[in-house]
Structure formats: structure tokens, C-alpha cells
């Protein structure tokens, strides 16, 4: 096992997941439920499942697409999503759009 890769992956995912919609939804479910262990197990299994899908798809993509193009595409997607979210927030809060 590559412990350096393990640690960097853990830190990257841990920091990326802090305060995101998934964590907020999990906190909301936990607050509304009497069985916090069920919420923990469900959210942990969901994160494991989505991570497994990402790893499998990443392995397939890596066979056919050079890493440089994957990084560029990921950067472009993040920029586009950022612009989209920013624009949608502006449109929702703009008082002239009633």
C-alpha cells in the first residue's frame, strides 16, 4: 500500500467534504432522527459507494485519456460549475426578477 497516496487522498477528500451539501444533509438527518448510528452508517456507505464509482471510472478513463487532458477537463468543469452556481445565486437574489 502506498501510504503517502493514502494520506494525501484522505486529506483531500476530508477537506473537500467539510461543509458541503452532503455533510449538511447528514447533519440535518441526524438531528431529525433518533438513530444517529443509522444515519452514520447510511452516509458512510453512500460515500464509500460514490468513491468506488469514482475510482472505477477514473481507472477506465486513465486507460484512454492522458492525465493532462483529464486535469484540463476537470478544471474546466469546476470553472463552469462555479460560474453556473454564482450566476444562479445572483439571479435568485436579484429583486428585479420577480
C-alpha distances in whole Angstrom, upper triangle without the diagonal:
4,6,9,9,8,11,13,13,14,17,18,18,20,22,23,24,26,30,29,31,29,29,32,33,31,33,36,35,34,37,39,38,39,35,33,30,31,30,27,26,27,26,22,22,24,21,18,21,21,18,17,20,19,16,18,21,19,17,21,22,20,21,25,25,24,22,25,27,24,24,28,29,26,28,32,31,30,33,35,34,35,38,39,38,40,43,43,43,46,48,48,49,52,55,57,55,56
4,6,5,6,9,10,11,12,14,16,17,18,20,21,22,24,28,28,30,28,28,32,32,31,32,36,35,34,37,40,38,39,36,33,31,32,31,28,27,28,26,23,23,24,21,19,21,21,18,18,20,19,16,18,20,18,17,20,21,19,21,24,23,22,20,22,25,22,22,26,26,24,26,29,29,28,31,33,32,33,36,37,36,38,41,41,41,44,46,46,47,50,53,55,53,55
4,5,5,6,9,10,10,12,14,15,16,18,20,21,22,26,26,29,27,26,30,31,29,30,34,33,32,35,38,37,37,34,31,29,30,29,26,25,27,25,22,23,24,21,19,22,22,18,19,21,20,17,20,22,20,19,23,24,21,24,27,26,25,22,24,26,24,23,27,28,25,26,30,29,28,31,33,32,32,36,37,36,37,41,41,40,43,45,45,46,49,52,54,52,54
4,5,5,6,9,10,11,12,14,15,17,18,20,21,25,25,28,26,26,29,31,29,31,34,34,33,36,38,38,39,36,32,31,32,31,27,27,28,26,23,24,25,21,20,23,22,18,19,22,20,17,20,22,19,19,23,23,20,23,26,25,23,20,22,24,22,21,24,25,23,24,27,27,26,28,31,30,30,34,35,34,35,38,39,39,41,43,43,44,47,50,52,50,52
4,5,5,6,8,10,10,12,14,15,16,18,20,24,23,26,24,24,28,29,27,29,32,32,32,34,37,36,37,34,31,30,30,29,26,25,26,24,21,22,22,19,17,20,19,15,16,18,16,14,17,18,15,16,19,19,17,20,22,21,20,17,19,21,19,18,21,22,20,21,25,24,23,26,28,27,28,31,32,31,33,36,36,36,39,41,41,42,44,48,50,48,50
4,6,5,6,9,10,11,12,14,15,16,18,22,22,24,22,22,25,26,25,26,30,29,29,32,34,33,34,31,28,26,27,26,22,22,23,21,18,19,20,16,15,18,17,13,15,17,15,13,16,18,16,16,20,21,19,21,24,23,22,19,22,24,21,20,24,24,21,23,26,25,24,27,29,28,28,32,32,31,33,36,36,36,39,41,40,41,44,48,49,48,49
4,5,5,6,9,10,10,12,14,15,17,20,21,24,22,21,24,26,24,25,29,29,28,31,33,33,34,31,28,26,27,26,22,23,24,21,18,20,21,17,16,20,19,15,17,20,18,16,20,21,19,19,23,23,21,24,27,26,24,21,23,25,22,21,24,25,22,23,26,26,24,27,29,27,27,31,32,31,32,35,36,35,38,40,40,40,43,46,48,47,49
4,5,5,6,9,10,11,12,14,16,19,19,22,21,20,24,25,24,26,29,29,29,31,34,33,35,32,29,28,29,27,24,24,25,22,19,21,21,17,17,20,18,15,17,19,16,15,19,20,17,18,22,21,19,23,25,23,22,18,20,22,19,17,21,22,18,19,23,22,20,23,26,24,24,28,29,28,29,32,33,32,35,37,37,38,41,44,46,44,46
4,6,5,6,8,10,10,12,14,18,17,20,18,18,22,23,22,23,26,27,26,29,31,31,32,30,27,25,26,24,21,21,22,19,16,18,17,14,13,16,14,11,13,15,13,12,15,16,14,15,19,19,17,21,23,21,20,17,19,20,17,16,20,20,17,18,21,20,19,22,24,23,23,26,27,26,28,31,31,31,34,36,35,36,39,42,44,43,44
4,6,5,6,8,10,11,12,16,16,19,17,16,20,21,19,21,24,24,23,26,29,28,29,27,23,22,23,21,18,19,19,17,14,16,16,13,12,16,15,12,14,17,14,14,17,19,17,18,22,22,21,24,26,25,24,21,23,24,21,19,23,23,19,21,24,22,20,24,26,24,24,28,28,27,28,32,31,31,34,36,35,36,39,42,44,43,44
4,6,5,6,8,10,11,14,15,18,17,16,19,21,20,21,24,25,24,26,29,29,30,28,25,24,25,23,20,21,22,18,16,19,19,15,15,18,17,14,17,19,17,16,20,21,19,21,24,23,22,26,28,26,25,21,23,24,21,19,22,23,19,20,23,22,19,22,25,23,22,26,27,25,27,30,30,29,32,34,34,34,37,40,43,41,43
4,6,5,6,9,10,14,13,17,16,15,18,20,20,21,24,25,24,27,29,29,31,29,26,25,26,23,21,22,22,18,17,19,18,14,15,17,15,13,16,17,14,14,18,18,16,18,21,20,20,23,25,23,22,18,19,21,18,16,19,19,15,16,19,18,16,19,21,19,19,23,24,22,24,27,27,27,29,32,31,32,35,38,40,38,40
4,6,5,6,9,12,11,14,12,12,16,17,16,18,21,21,21,24,26,26,28,26,22,22,22,20,17,18,18,15,13,15,14,10,12,14,12,10,13,15,12,13,16,17,15,18,21,20,20,23,25,23,23,19,21,22,18,17,20,19,16,17,20,18,16,19,21,19,19,23,23,21,23,26,26,26,29,31,30,31,34,37,39,37,39
4,6,5,6,10,11,14,12,11,14,16,15,16,19,20,19,21,24,24,26,24,20,20,21,18,16,17,17,14,13,15,15,11,13,16,14,12,16,17,15,16,20,20,19,21,24,24,24,27,29,27,27,23,24,25,22,20,23,23,19,20,23,21,18,21,23,21,20,24,25,22,24,27,27,26,29,31,30,31,34,37,39,38,39
4,5,5,9,10,13,13,11,14,17,16,17,20,21,21,22,25,26,28,26,23,23,24,21,18,20,20,17,16,19,17,14,16,19,16,15,18,20,17,18,22,22,20,23,26,25,24,28,29,27,26,23,24,25,21,19,22,22,18,18,21,19,16,19,21,19,18,22,22,20,21,25,25,24,26,29,28,29,32,35,37,36,37
4,6,8,8,11,11,10,13,15,15,16,19,20,20,22,25,25,28,26,23,23,23,20,18,20,19,16,15,18,16,12,15,17,14,13,17,17,15,16,20,19,18,21,23,22,22,26,27,25,24,21,22,22,19,17,19,19,15,15,18,16,13,16,18,15,15,19,19,17,19,22,22,21,24,26,26,26,29,32,35,33,35
4,6,6,8,7,7,10,12,11,13,15,16,17,19,21,22,24,22,19,19,20,16,15,16,16,12,12,15,13,10,13,15,13,12,16,17,15,17,20,20,19,22,24,23,24,27,29,27,27,24,25,25,21,20,22,21,17,18,20,18,15,18,20,17,16,20,20,18,20,23,22,21,24,26,25,26,29,32,35,33,34
4,6,9,9,7,9,12,11,12,14,16,16,17,20,21,23,22,19,19,20,17,15,18,17,14,14,17,16,13,16,18,16,16,19,20,19,20,24,24,23,26,28,27,27,31,32,30,30,27,27,28,24,23,25,24,20,20,23,20,17,20,22,18,18,21,21,18,20,23,23,21,24,26,25,25,29,31,34,33,34
4,7,8,6,7,10,11,10,12,15,15,16,18,20,23,22,19,20,21,17,16,19,18,14,16,19,17,15,18,20,18,18,22,22,20,23,26,25,25,28,30,29,30,33,34,32,32,29,29,29,26,24,26,25,21,21,23,20,17,20,21,17,16,20,20,16,18,21,20,18,21,23,22,22,25,28,31,29,30
4,5,5,6,9,10,11,12,14,16,17,19,20,23,22,19,20,20,17,16,18,17,13,15,17,15,13,16,17,15,16,19,19,18,20,23,22,22,26,27,26,27,31,31,29,30,27,27,27,23,22,23,22,18,19,20,18,15,17,18,14,14,17,17,14,16,19,18,16,20,22,20,21,24,27,29,28,29
4,6,5,6,8,10,10,12,14,15,16,18,21,21,18,20,19,15,15,17,15,12,14,16,13,13,16,17,14,16,19,19,18,21,23,23,23,26,28,27,28,31,32,30,31,28,29,28,25,24,25,23,20,20,21,18,16,18,18,15,15,18,16,13,16,18,16,16,19,20,19,20,23,26,28,26,27
4,5,5,6,9,10,10,12,14,15,16,19,18,15,16,16,12,12,14,12,8,11,13,10,9,13,14,12,13,17,17,16,19,21,21,21,25,26,26,27,30,31,30,31,28,29,28,25,24,26,24,20,22,23,20,18,21,21,17,18,21,19,17,19,22,20,19,23,24,22,24,27,29,32,30,30
4,5,5,6,9,10,10,12,14,15,18,17,14,15,15,11,11,13,12,9,11,14,12,11,14,16,14,15,19,19,19,21,24,24,24,27,29,28,29,32,33,32,33,30,31,30,27,26,28,26,23,23,25,22,20,22,23,19,19,23,22,19,21,24,22,21,24,26,24,24,28,30,33,31,32
4,5,5,6,9,10,11,12,14,17,17,14,16,16,12,13,16,14,11,14,16,14,14,18,19,17,19,22,22,22,24,27,26,27,30,31,31,32,35,36,34,35,32,33,33,29,28,29,28,24,25,26,23,21,23,23,20,19,22,21,18,20,22,20,19,22,23,21,22,25,27,30,28,29
4,5,5,6,8,10,11,12,16,15,13,15,14,10,12,14,12,9,13,15,12,13,16,17,16,18,21,21,21,24,26,26,26,29,31,30,32,35,36,34,36,33,34,33,30,29,30,28,25,26,27,24,22,24,24,20,21,23,22,19,21,23,21,20,23,24,22,23,27,28,31,29,29
4,5,5,6,8,10,10,13,12,10,11,11,7,8,11,9,7,10,12,11,11,15,16,15,17,20,20,21,23,25,26,26,29,31,31,32,35,36,35,36,33,35,34,30,30,32,30,26,28,29,26,24,27,27,23,23,26,25,22,24,27,24,23,27,28,25,26,30,32,35,33,33
4,5,5,6,9,10,13,12,10,12,12,9,10,13,12,10,13,16,15,15,18,19,19,20,23,24,24,26,28,29,29,32,34,34,35,38,39,38,39,36,37,36,33,32,34,32,29,29,31,28,25,28,28,25,24,27,26,23,25,27,25,23,27,28,25,26,30,31,34,32,32
4,5,5,6,9,12,13,11,14,13,10,12,15,13,12,15,17,16,17,20,21,20,22,25,25,26,28,30,30,31,34,35,35,37,40,41,39,40,38,39,38,35,34,35,33,30,31,32,29,26,29,29,25,25,27,26,22,24,27,24,22,26,27,24,24,28,29,32,30,30
4,5,5,6,10,10,8,11,10,7,10,12,10,10,13,15,14,15,18,19,19,21,23,24,25,27,29,29,30,33,34,35,36,39,40,39,40,38,39,38,35,35,36,34,31,32,33,30,28,30,30,26,27,30,28,25,27,29,26,25,29,29,26,27,31,32,35,33,32
4,5,5,8,7,5,9,9,6,8,11,11,10,13,15,15,16,19,20,20,22,24,25,26,28,30,31,32,34,36,36,38,40,42,41,42,39,41,40,36,36,38,36,32,34,35,32,30,32,32,29,29,32,30,27,29,32,29,27,31,32,29,30,34,35,38,36,35
4,6,8,9,8,12,12,10,12,15,14,14,17,19,18,19,22,23,24,25,28,29,29,31,33,34,35,37,39,39,41,43,45,43,44,42,43,42,39,38,40,38,34,35,36,33,31,34,34,30,30,32,31,27,29,32,29,27,30,31,28,29,32,33,37,35,34
4,7,9,9,13,12,10,13,16,15,15,18,19,19,20,23,24,24,26,28,29,30,32,34,34,36,38,40,40,42,44,45,44,46,43,44,44,40,39,41,39,36,37,38,34,32,35,34,31,31,33,31,28,30,32,29,28,31,31,28,29,33,33,36,34,33
4,5,6,10,9,8,11,13,13,13,16,18,18,20,22,23,23,25,27,28,29,32,33,34,35,38,39,40,41,44,45,44,46,43,45,44,40,40,42,40,36,38,39,36,34,36,36,32,33,36,34,30,33,35,32,31,34,35,31,32,36,37,40,38,37
4,6,9,9,9,12,14,14,15,17,19,20,22,23,24,26,27,29,30,32,33,35,36,37,40,41,42,43,46,47,47,48,46,47,47,43,43,45,43,39,41,42,39,37,40,40,36,36,39,37,34,36,38,36,34,38,38,35,36,40,40,43,41,40
4,5,5,7,9,10,11,13,14,16,17,19,20,21,23,25,26,28,29,31,32,33,35,37,38,39,41,43,45,44,46,43,45,45,41,41,43,41,38,39,41,37,36,39,39,35,35,38,37,34,36,38,36,35,38,39,36,37,41,42,45,42,42
4,5,5,6,9,10,10,12,14,15,16,18,20,21,22,24,26,27,28,30,32,32,34,36,37,38,41,43,42,43,40,42,42,38,38,40,38,35,36,38,35,33,36,36,32,33,36,34,31,34,36,34,32,36,37,34,35,39,40,43,41,41
4,5,5,6,8,10,10,12,14,15,16,18,20,21,22,24,25,26,28,30,31,33,34,36,37,39,41,41,42,39,41,41,37,37,40,38,35,36,38,35,33,37,37,33,34,37,36,33,35,38,36,35,38,39,37,38,41,43,46,44,43
4,5,5,6,8,10,10,12,14,15,16,18,20,21,22,24,25,27,28,30,31,33,34,36,38,40,39,41,39,41,40,36,37,39,37,34,36,37,34,32,36,36,32,33,36,34,32,35,37,34,33,37,38,35,37,40,42,45,42,42
4,6,5,6,8,10,10,12,14,15,16,18,20,21,22,24,26,27,28,30,32,33,34,36,38,38,39,36,38,38,34,34,36,34,31,33,34,31,29,32,32,29,30,33,31,28,31,33,31,30,34,34,32,33,37,38,41,39,38
4,6,5,6,8,10,11,12,14,15,16,18,20,21,22,24,26,27,28,30,31,32,35,37,36,37,35,37,36,33,32,35,33,30,31,33,30,28,32,32,29,29,33,31,29,31,34,32,31,34,35,33,34,38,40,43,40,40
4,6,5,6,8,10,10,12,14,15,16,18,20,21,22,24,25,27,29,30,31,33,35,35,36,34,36,36,32,32,35,33,30,32,34,31,29,33,33,30,31,34,33,30,33,36,33,33,37,37,35,37,40,42,45,42,42
4,5,5,6,9,10,10,12,14,15,17,18,20,21,23,24,26,27,28,30,32,34,34,35,33,35,35,31,31,33,31,28,30,32,28,27,31,31,27,29,32,30,28,31,33,31,30,34,35,32,34,38,40,42,39,39
4,5,5,6,9,10,11,12,14,15,16,18,20,21,22,24,26,27,28,31,32,32,33,30,33,32,28,28,30,28,25,27,29,25,24,28,28,24,25,29,27,25,28,30,28,27,31,32,30,32,35,37,40,37,37
4,5,5,6,9,10,11,12,14,15,16,18,20,21,22,24,26,26,29,31,31,32,29,31,31,27,27,30,28,25,27,29,26,25,28,29,25,27,30,29,27,29,32,30,30,34,35,33,34,38,40,42,40,41
4,5,5,6,9,10,10,12,14,15,16,18,20,21,23,24,25,27,29,29,31,29,31,31,27,27,30,28,25,28,29,26,25,29,29,26,28,31,30,28,31,33,31,31,35,36,34,36,39,41,44,41,41
4,5,5,6,8,10,11,12,14,15,17,18,20,21,22,24,26,28,28,29,27,29,28,25,25,28,25,22,25,26,23,22,26,26,23,24,28,26,24,27,30,28,28,31,32,30,32,36,38,40,37,38
4,5,5,6,8,10,10,12,14,15,16,18,20,21,22,25,26,26,27,24,27,26,22,23,25,23,20,22,24,21,20,24,24,21,23,26,25,23,26,29,27,27,31,32,30,32,35,38,40,37,38
4,6,5,6,9,10,10,12,14,15,16,18,20,21,23,25,25,26,24,27,26,22,23,26,24,21,24,26,23,22,26,26,24,25,29,28,26,29,32,30,31,34,35,34,36,39,42,43,41,42
4,5,5,6,9,10,11,12,14,15,17,18,20,22,23,24,25,24,26,26,22,23,25,23,21,24,25,22,22,26,26,23,25,28,27,26,29,31,29,30,34,34,33,35,38,41,43,40,41
4,5,5,6,9,10,11,12,14,15,16,18,20,22,21,23,21,24,23,19,20,22,20,17,20,21,18,18,22,22,19,21,25,23,22,26,27,26,27,30,31,30,32,35,38,40,37,38
4,5,5,6,9,10,10,12,14,15,16,19,20,20,21,19,22,21,17,18,21,19,16,19,21,19,18,22,22,20,22,25,25,24,27,29,28,28,32,33,32,34,37,40,42,39,40
4,5,5,6,9,10,11,12,14,15,17,19,20,21,19,22,22,18,20,22,21,18,21,23,21,21,25,25,23,25,28,27,27,30,32,31,32,35,36,35,37,40,43,44,42,43
4,6,5,6,8,10,11,12,14,16,17,18,20,18,21,20,16,18,21,18,16,20,21,18,19,23,23,21,23,26,25,25,28,30,29,30,33,34,33,36,38,41,42,39,41
4,6,5,6,8,10,10,12,14,16,15,17,15,18,17,13,15,17,15,13,16,18,15,16,20,20,18,21,24,23,23,26,28,27,28,31,32,32,34,36,40,41,38,40
4,6,5,6,9,10,10,13,15,15,16,14,18,17,14,15,18,17,15,18,20,18,19,22,23,22,24,27,26,26,29,31,30,32,35,36,35,38,40,43,44,42,44
4,5,5,6,9,10,11,13,14,16,15,19,18,15,17,20,18,16,20,22,20,21,24,24,23,26,28,28,28,31,33,32,33,36,37,37,39,42,45,46,43,45
4,5,5,6,8,10,11,12,14,14,17,15,12,15,17,15,14,17,18,16,18,21,21,20,23,26,25,25,28,30,29,31,34,34,35,37,39,42,43,40,42
4,5,5,6,9,10,10,11,10,13,13,9,12,14,13,12,15,17,15,17,20,20,20,22,25,25,25,28,30,30,31,34,35,35,37,39,43,44,41,43
4,6,5,7,9,10,12,11,15,14,12,14,17,16,15,19,20,19,20,24,24,24,26,29,28,29,32,33,33,35,37,38,39,41,43,46,47,45,47
4,5,5,7,9,11,12,15,14,12,15,17,15,16,19,20,19,21,24,24,24,26,29,28,29,32,33,33,35,38,38,39,41,43,46,47,44,46
4,5,6,6,9,9,12,10,8,12,14,12,12,16,17,16,18,21,21,21,24,26,25,27,29,30,31,33,35,36,36,39,40,44,44,42,44
4,6,5,7,7,10,10,8,11,14,13,13,16,18,17,19,22,22,23,25,27,27,29,31,32,33,35,37,38,39,41,42,46,47,44,47
4,6,8,10,13,12,11,14,16,16,17,20,21,21,23,25,25,26,28,30,30,32,34,35,36,38,40,41,42,44,46,49,50,47,49
4,7,9,12,10,10,14,15,14,16,19,19,19,22,24,24,25,27,29,29,31,33,34,34,37,39,39,40,43,44,48,48,45,48
4,6,8,7,7,10,11,11,12,15,16,16,19,20,21,22,24,26,26,28,30,31,32,34,36,37,38,40,41,45,45,43,45
4,5,6,7,9,10,11,13,15,16,17,19,20,21,23,25,26,27,29,30,32,33,35,36,38,39,41,42,46,46,44,47
4,5,5,6,9,10,10,12,14,15,16,18,20,21,22,24,25,27,28,30,31,33,34,36,37,39,40,44,45,43,45
4,5,5,6,9,10,11,12,14,15,17,18,20,21,23,24,26,27,29,30,32,33,35,36,38,39,43,43,41,44
4,5,5,6,8,10,10,12,14,15,16,18,20,21,22,24,25,27,28,30,31,32,34,36,37,41,41,39,42
4,5,5,6,9,10,10,12,14,15,16,18,20,21,22,24,25,27,28,30,31,33,34,36,39,40,38,40
4,5,5,6,9,10,11,12,14,15,16,18,20,21,22,24,26,27,28,30,31,33,34,38,39,37,40
4,5,5,6,9,10,11,12,14,15,17,18,20,21,22,24,26,27,28,30,32,33,36,37,35,38
4,5,5,6,9,10,10,12,14,15,16,18,20,21,22,24,26,27,28,30,31,35,35,33,36
4,5,5,6,9,10,11,12,14,15,16,18,20,21,22,24,25,27,28,30,34,34,32,35
4,5,5,6,9,10,11,12,14,15,16,18,20,21,23,24,26,27,28,32,33,31,34
4,5,5,6,9,10,11,12,14,15,16,18,20,21,22,24,26,27,30,31,29,32
4,5,5,6,8,10,10,12,14,15,16,18,20,21,22,24,25,29,29,27,30
4,5,5,6,9,10,10,12,14,15,16,18,20,21,22,24,28,29,27,29
4,5,5,6,9,10,10,12,14,15,16,18,20,21,22,26,27,25,28
4,5,5,6,9,10,10,12,14,15,16,18,20,21,25,25,23,26
4,5,5,6,8,10,10,12,14,15,16,18,20,23,24,22,24
4,5,5,6,8,10,11,12,14,15,17,18,22,23,21,24
4,6,5,6,8,10,10,12,14,15,16,20,20,19,22
4,5,5,6,8,10,10,12,14,15,19,19,17,20
4,5,5,6,9,10,10,12,14,18,19,17,19
4,6,5,6,9,10,11,12,16,17,16,19
4,5,5,6,9,10,10,14,15,13,16
4,5,5,6,9,10,13,14,12,14
4,5,5,6,8,12,14,12,14
4,5,5,6,10,11,10,13
4,6,5,9,9,7,10
4,6,8,10,8,9
4,6,9,8,10
4,6,6,8
4,5,6
4,6
4
